[in-house]
Amino acid sequence: MRSRKGTQRGAPPPARAASRFTRPHPLAKTHATVPAQALISTHIAAPEVGRALDKLAAEIAARHPAGAKNRLIVLGIANGGVHVVTRLQLLLQKHYPADARPRTGIIDISFHRDDIGRHPIPKEFTPTLIPMDVTGATVILVDDVLQSGRTVKAALDELFDHGRPAKVELAVLADRGGRTMPVAADYTGLVVPAAPDEKVTVVLHSTNPKHDSITVARPSGKS
């Protein structure tokens, strides 16, 4: 029986092209916007977002110092997690020598979402790109917002299609609460409480971090 990747189940995963995201990933050039008609209840400006990103990078480096035995791979969950990983990659350079920096990549959950029947996979999606074999490595999954935990569960399913990591951790920029699955982050930049009908929008600007922001808003007409 063949999997969706065209490889025989049980066979070792094919080698992946290496990537250190030496240039910003194309996805990092896009960022979400808050609809003009939305009612904003919380706005977190660039300085606080920057401190949250610094906190994530420092905590990751403290737990996984240079010279640790296990290989460290940091994977952004497409799409929002890619923006966070692109920024973390730059920040982690301050904590690691050039020859010991974590490898970074992308993990796509399109084929593992539990709402795939209601939201078909788009024609253009970001493929999973893992820079090295994950078997035996420590993998940190990264996302911009943590809510129900379903995205993380889908990312784990995709990750284990590629091998068996020694350990998997989770880093999120914003935890909004509302878990429906037993998922907790190992690293949290900010706790941003939001009601079920509110949307948390993370903007990580591709060229100017002064325009970064996190907003909590609900559609107009709701109070």
Buried (B, 14 or more C-beta within 10 A) or exposed (E): EEEEBEEEEEEEBEEBEEBEBEEBBEBBEEBBEBEEEBBEEEEBEBEBBBEBBBBBBBBBBEBBEEEEEEBBBBBBBBBBBBBBBBBBBEBBEEBBEEEEBBBBBBBBBBBBBEEEEEEEEEEEEBEBBBBBBBEEBBBBBBBBBBBBBBBBBBBBBBBEBBBEBEEBBBBBBBBBBBBEEEBEBBBBBBEBEBEEEBBBBBBBBBEEBEBBBBBBBBEEEEE
